[in-house]
């Protein structure tokens, strides 16, 4: 098993996190304002920002179409 390092993510300093969902190599964060952010590995579309994204170190806002809500 590898070692994991916990880091403060400044992007959410002024926001309240409602839920966090983690996979083996990616993470999704739902804020109380309804916005969703993702980061990590996304080679198969796991991040919700396209399939061509290999890795995102910092959280990226996921655009959710209004017809999906």
N, C-alpha and C positions, 0 to 999 in steps of 0.2 A: 504494500500500500504506500502511496506517495504521501508527502506532507502537504498540508493545506495552510494557507496564510489568510487570516481574516484582516480585511482592510476597510477603512471608513470610505464610503463613496459620497463625496461632497455633493453630487447631483441631487440627492434627496435631503439635504440639510434643512430645507425650508418646507418639506412635504411630509405627510404622514403616510406610512406604508400600511396597507390593509391586508394584503396577502403576498406571499412569496412562493413561487413554484420552481423547483430545481430539477434539472436532469443531470445526466452524468457529466456533461460538458457545457451546459447552458443554464440560464436563470431568467425567469420572468418576474416582474414586480408590478403589482397592482396598487396604485395609490388611492387614497380616499377620495380624490377628485375624479376618479374613473380612468385616468391615463394609465397605460401599460408601457413599461420599459423592458427591454431585453438586452442581454449581453452574454458573451461566451462564444462557443463554436456553433456555427449555423450552416454547415455544408449541405444540409437537406431541408432547409427552410425552417428549422427549429426556432429561429429568432423572430419570425414573422415579418422580416424585412427583405425577403428575396432569397433565392437558393444560391446565388453567386457569392454570398458573404461567408468567408472562411472563419474569421474571428473578429469580435468586437470587444475591446478591453473596457470601454466605458459604456454605460447604458445609452440605448437609442430608443426614442419614442416610436412605438408601434402604431402605425396608422390603421385604425379599424374603421371600415366603411360603415356609415350610419345604417345601412340596410342589414348589417350583421348584428346590430344591438337589439 
